[in-house]
Amino acid sequence: MVRSVKIPEIIGRTQLELEIVILEQILTLLDQSTNSYRKFDSKVEEETGVVTLDGAYTGGKASLVWDMIWSSGWVYTDPDPDVPWTEQLASGHGFIDNLSEGEAHNLLSFFCRGDKWSDGYFGYRVEDGSVKATVLRLQTLKKKRCRDDLNSIGTEVCVTALRADLVRTALIWQDKFGVAPSITSTLSEFDAANLVGMPIDKYSSFMQDKTAVSKGSDFNYKGVRYQVKANRPSGKPGSFVTLVSKATNYNWDQLIWILYNEVYEPQEAWLWHVDAYIRMFDAKKRLSPNDYRKGIKLDLGSLSVSTRIT
């Protein structure tokens, strides 16, 4: 049985890290003792007279491994005619340790393409260790690539993945229970900090002693106190944004307003200096998106927060 992946193993993972988790699951299955390959002899059913020719089949742990490889999208339907895998495998699987990541993926795909399930070929390659050697090679190469990525760009990849996880969970919750959890404020403060160039580690350190409700500014960077407002339509009929939040105090230097779409992707962002904000809106009771659009438009190009579920 496939080992269930606990939540801490998934939250905040990049796609590459998730692939490593899948490979670890496959290796766990391959280490089980259940048989993957069976041969059978020809026989005639006495009652029906049906003849079953001798052959082989795939089963046991191999059936679960087969399902995981296919469901992971790692099987290429078009074979690579330039790779003579059959000839190389005839002399053992030692060559697998020298494959590139792309070649290892192609070999794993080769094990699954065509009729290799029904004729027992996949089970046979599980039993002889070829599939495990290929999975181990992929795990080694992906772990190295993952370490190289993290060394080159620090923790930002994990934080971006964590944001995506938060959004994905909120959208699933909304689909299940009708109303999304209140994450717009949290996301907008994080995105606003990114917009003004605040490094992730500095933002993380600043927020450690903050509470969910703070008067005045939401975060400080380079001596500037920022307050953040945001809106997001639910996507339901009639859920257009027509009313936006107004600042209830002026204990800040600059205000950033962000408008999201229904999947929490920033669509536009506008900045206001406190003096201009007071002059324009202090006596006004209700504010609309068009009011905030009279401010300074911010470029969203610096954000990397794609969260659309596919």
C-alpha positions as CSV (number, residue, x, y, z in Angstrom):
1,M,0.0,0.0,0.0
2,V,1.3,3.5,-0.9
3,R,2.7,5.3,2.1
4,S,0.5,8.4,2.8
5,V,2.4,11.7,2.6
6,K,2.0,13.7,5.8
7,I,1.2,17.5,5.4
8,P,4.6,18.7,6.7
9,E,6.2,16.8,3.8
10,I,4.2,18.7,1.2
11,I,3.7,22.3,2.5
12,G,6.0,24.8,1.0
13,R,7.6,22.4,-1.4
14,T,8.6,23.3,-4.9
15,Q,7.6,21.1,-7.9
16,L,11.1,19.6,-7.9
17,E,10.9,18.8,-4.2
18,L,7.5,17.2,-4.7
19,E,9.0,15.0,-7.5
20,I,11.6,13.9,-5.0
21,V,8.8,13.0,-2.5
22,I,7.1,10.9,-5.2
23,L,10.4,9.1,-6.0
24,E,10.8,8.3,-2.2
25,Q,7.3,6.8,-2.2
26,I,8.2,4.7,-5.2
27,L,11.4,3.4,-3.5
28,T,9.4,2.6,-0.4
29,L,7.1,0.4,-2.5
30,L,10.0,-1.2,-4.3
31,D,11.5,-2.2,-1.0
32,Q,8.4,-4.3,-0.1
33,S,8.7,-8.0,-0.4
34,T,5.5,-8.8,-2.5
35,N,6.2,-10.4,-5.8
36,S,6.0,-8.3,-8.9
37,Y,6.3,-10.9,-11.7
38,R,4.7,-14.3,-12.2
39,K,5.1,-16.9,-15.0
40,F,2.4,-19.4,-15.8
41,D,2.1,-22.5,-18.0
42,S,-0.4,-23.2,-20.7
43,K,-3.6,-24.9,-19.5
44,V,-7.0,-25.9,-20.7
45,E,-10.1,-25.2,-18.6
46,E,-11.9,-28.5,-18.2
47,E,-15.4,-27.1,-18.1
48,T,-15.1,-24.5,-20.8
49,G,-12.3,-25.9,-22.9
50,V,-10.7,-22.4,-23.0
51,V,-7.0,-22.6,-23.7
52,T,-4.7,-20.2,-21.7
53,L,-1.3,-19.9,-23.3
54,D,1.8,-19.8,-21.1
55,G,3.1,-16.3,-20.4
56,A,3.7,-13.8,-17.5
57,Y,2.0,-11.0,-15.8
58,T,2.8,-8.0,-13.6
59,G,1.4,-7.7,-10.1
60,G,2.1,-7.1,-6.4
61,K,4.1,-4.0,-5.6
62,A,4.8,-3.4,-9.3
63,S,1.2,-2.6,-9.9
64,L,1.3,0.3,-7.4
65,V,4.6,1.5,-8.8
66,W,3.2,1.4,-12.3
67,D,0.2,3.5,-11.2
68,M,2.4,6.1,-9.5
69,I,4.7,6.5,-12.5
70,W,1.8,7.0,-14.9
71,S,-0.1,9.4,-12.5
72,S,3.0,11.5,-12.1
73,G,3.0,12.2,-15.9
74,W,6.5,10.6,-16.4
75,V,5.5,8.3,-19.2
76,Y,6.3,9.7,-22.7
77,T,3.9,8.2,-25.2
78,D,6.3,8.7,-28.1
79,P,9.3,6.4,-27.8
80,D,12.8,7.7,-28.6
81,P,14.1,5.5,-31.5
82,D,17.7,6.6,-30.9
83,V,18.0,4.9,-27.5
84,P,18.5,1.1,-27.7
85,W,17.4,0.4,-24.1
86,T,16.7,-3.3,-24.8
87,E,20.3,-3.9,-26.0
88,Q,21.8,-2.0,-23.0
89,L,19.6,-3.8,-20.5
90,A,20.7,-7.1,-21.9
91,S,24.1,-6.6,-20.2
92,G,22.7,-5.5,-16.8
93,H,21.7,-2.2,-15.4
94,G,25.1,-0.8,-14.3
95,F,24.9,1.8,-17.1
96,I,21.9,3.5,-15.4
97,D,24.3,5.1,-12.9
98,N,25.7,7.2,-15.7
99,L,22.5,8.4,-17.2
100,S,21.4,12.1,-17.3
101,E,18.1,13.1,-15.7
102,G,16.4,13.2,-19.1
103,E,17.8,9.8,-20.1
104,A,16.7,8.3,-16.8
105,H,13.2,9.7,-17.3
106,N,13.2,8.2,-20.8
107,L,14.2,4.8,-19.5
108,L,11.5,4.9,-16.8
109,S,9.1,5.8,-19.5
110,F,10.4,2.9,-21.7
111,F,9.6,0.5,-18.9
112,C,5.9,1.5,-19.0
113,R,5.2,2.1,-22.7
114,G,3.3,-0.3,-24.9
115,D,2.2,-3.7,-23.7
116,K,4.9,-4.0,-21.0
117,W,2.3,-4.3,-18.3
118,S,0.2,-7.2,-19.8
119,D,3.2,-9.2,-21.0
120,G,4.9,-9.0,-17.6
121,Y,7.9,-6.9,-18.8
122,F,7.4,-4.2,-16.2
123,G,7.1,-6.7,-13.4
124,Y,10.2,-8.5,-14.7
125,R,12.2,-5.2,-14.7
126,V,11.0,-4.5,-11.1
127,E,12.2,-7.9,-10.0
128,D,15.6,-7.6,-11.7
129,G,16.3,-4.2,-10.1
130,S,16.3,-2.1,-13.2
131,V,13.3,0.0,-12.2
132,K,14.8,0.7,-8.8
133,A,18.2,1.6,-10.2
134,T,16.4,4.1,-12.5
135,V,14.4,5.6,-9.7
136,L,17.5,5.9,-7.5
137,R,19.3,7.7,-10.3
138,L,16.5,10.2,-10.8
139,Q,16.4,10.8,-7.0
140,T,20.1,11.5,-6.9
141,L,20.0,13.9,-9.8
142,K,16.9,15.7,-8.6
143,K,18.2,16.1,-5.1
144,K,21.4,17.6,-6.5
145,R,19.5,20.0,-8.7
146,C,17.3,20.9,-5.7
147,R,20.4,21.7,-3.6
148,D,21.9,23.8,-6.4
149,D,18.6,25.7,-6.8
150,L,18.4,26.5,-3.1
151,N,22.0,27.5,-2.9
152,S,21.6,29.9,-5.7
153,I,18.3,31.6,-4.7
154,G,18.1,31.0,-1.0
155,T,14.7,30.4,0.7
156,E,12.6,32.4,-1.8
157,V,11.6,29.3,-3.8
158,C,10.2,27.6,-0.7
159,V,8.3,30.8,0.4
160,T,6.8,31.2,-3.1
161,A,5.7,27.6,-2.9
162,L,4.3,28.2,0.6
163,R,2.2,31.1,-0.8
164,A,0.9,28.8,-3.6
165,D,0.0,26.1,-1.0
166,L,-1.9,28.7,1.0
167,V,-3.9,29.8,-2.0
168,R,-4.6,26.3,-3.2
169,T,-5.9,25.3,0.2
170,A,-8.1,28.5,0.4
171,L,-9.6,27.8,-3.1
172,I,-10.3,24.1,-2.2
173,W,-11.9,25.3,1.0
174,Q,-14.1,27.7,-0.9
175,D,-15.1,25.1,-3.4
176,K,-16.0,22.7,-0.5
177,F,-17.7,25.2,1.9
178,G,-18.7,28.1,-0.2
179,V,-16.6,30.9,1.4
180,A,-12.8,31.2,1.2
181,P,-10.7,31.6,4.4
182,S,-9.6,35.2,5.1
183,I,-6.2,35.2,3.6
184,T,-6.4,38.3,1.4
185,S,-4.9,40.6,4.0
186,T,-2.0,38.2,4.8
187,L,-1.2,37.7,1.1
188,S,-1.4,41.4,0.3
189,E,1.0,42.4,3.0
190,F,3.5,39.7,1.7
191,D,3.0,40.8,-1.9
192,A,3.3,44.5,-1.0
193,A,6.6,43.8,0.7
194,N,7.8,42.1,-2.4
195,L,6.6,45.1,-4.5
196,V,8.8,47.5,-2.6
197,G,11.8,45.2,-2.8
198,M,11.9,44.0,0.8
199,P,13.9,40.8,1.0
200,I,12.0,37.7,2.2
201,D,14.3,37.2,5.2
202,K,13.9,40.8,6.4
203,Y,10.1,40.6,6.0
204,S,10.1,37.3,7.9
205,S,12.1,38.7,10.8
206,F,10.0,41.9,10.9
207,M,6.7,39.9,11.2
208,Q,7.8,37.5,13.9
209,D,6.4,39.6,16.8
210,K,3.4,41.0,15.0
211,T,-0.2,40.1,15.7
212,A,-3.0,39.6,13.2
213,V,-4.4,43.1,14.0
214,S,-1.9,45.9,14.2
215,K,-2.7,49.6,14.2
216,G,-1.0,51.9,11.8
217,S,1.5,50.3,9.5
218,D,1.7,46.7,8.5
219,F,5.4,46.6,7.9
220,N,8.4,49.0,7.8
221,Y,11.2,49.0,5.2
222,K,14.1,51.4,4.8
223,G,12.5,53.8,7.3
224,V,9.1,53.9,5.5
225,R,6.0,52.7,7.2
226,Y,3.6,50.8,4.9
227,Q,-0.1,50.2,5.3
228,V,-1.7,47.7,2.9
229,K,-5.3,47.4,1.7
230,A,-6.6,44.8,-0.8
231,N,-9.7,43.4,-2.4
232,R,-10.5,40.1,-4.2
233,P,-13.7,39.1,-5.8
234,S,-14.9,35.6,-5.0
235,G,-15.7,34.7,-8.6
236,K,-19.4,34.2,-7.8
237,P,-22.0,36.0,-9.8
238,G,-22.2,39.7,-8.8
239,S,-19.0,39.6,-6.8
240,F,-17.4,42.6,-8.5
241,V,-15.2,44.9,-6.3
242,T,-17.1,48.2,-5.9
243,L,-16.2,49.2,-2.4
244,V,-12.6,49.4,-1.0
245,S,-11.3,49.7,2.5
246,K,-10.4,53.2,3.8
247,A,-7.6,53.8,6.2
248,T,-8.9,54.4,9.7
249,N,-5.7,56.2,10.9
250,Y,-2.8,57.9,9.4
251,N,0.1,56.3,11.4
252,W,1.9,55.3,8.2
253,D,3.9,56.9,5.4
254,Q,2.7,55.1,2.3
255,L,-0.4,53.0,1.6
256,I,-0.5,50.3,-1.1
257,W,-3.8,48.9,-2.5
258,I,-3.8,45.7,-4.4
259,L,-6.6,44.2,-6.5
260,Y,-6.6,40.5,-6.9
261,N,-8.6,38.2,-9.2
262,E,-10.5,35.2,-7.9
263,V,-7.4,33.0,-7.7
264,Y,-5.4,35.6,-5.7
265,E,-3.3,36.8,-8.6
266,P,-2.5,40.5,-8.3
267,Q,-4.1,42.4,-11.2
268,E,-3.1,46.0,-10.2
269,A,-1.4,47.9,-7.3
270,W,-1.5,51.6,-6.4
271,L,0.5,53.6,-3.9
272,W,-0.5,56.7,-1.9
273,H,1.6,59.0,0.2
274,V,-0.2,59.8,3.5
275,D,-0.4,63.6,2.8
276,A,-2.0,63.1,-0.6
277,Y,-4.3,60.4,0.8
278,I,-5.6,62.7,3.5
279,R,-6.2,65.5,1.1
280,M,-8.2,63.3,-1.3
281,F,-10.1,61.0,1.0
282,D,-10.2,62.2,4.6
283,A,-13.7,63.8,4.2
284,K,-14.9,61.0,1.9
285,K,-16.9,58.2,3.5
286,R,-16.9,55.6,0.7
287,L,-14.0,54.7,-1.6
288,S,-14.2,52.8,-4.9
289,P,-11.4,51.1,-6.9
290,N,-11.4,54.2,-9.2
291,D,-10.5,56.4,-6.2
292,Y,-7.4,54.4,-5.5
293,R,-6.5,54.3,-9.2
294,K,-5.8,58.1,-8.9
295,G,-2.6,57.3,-7.1
296,I,0.8,56.0,-8.3
297,K,0.5,52.8,-10.3
298,L,3.1,50.1,-9.3
299,D,4.7,47.7,-11.7
300,L,3.7,44.1,-10.9
301,G,6.5,42.6,-13.0
302,S,8.7,42.0,-9.9
303,L,6.1,39.6,-8.4
304,S,6.4,35.8,-8.9
305,V,3.2,34.6,-7.4
306,S,1.5,32.6,-10.1
307,T,-1.0,30.4,-8.2
308,R,-3.5,29.2,-10.8
309,I,-4.5,25.6,-10.3
310,T,-4.2,23.4,-13.3
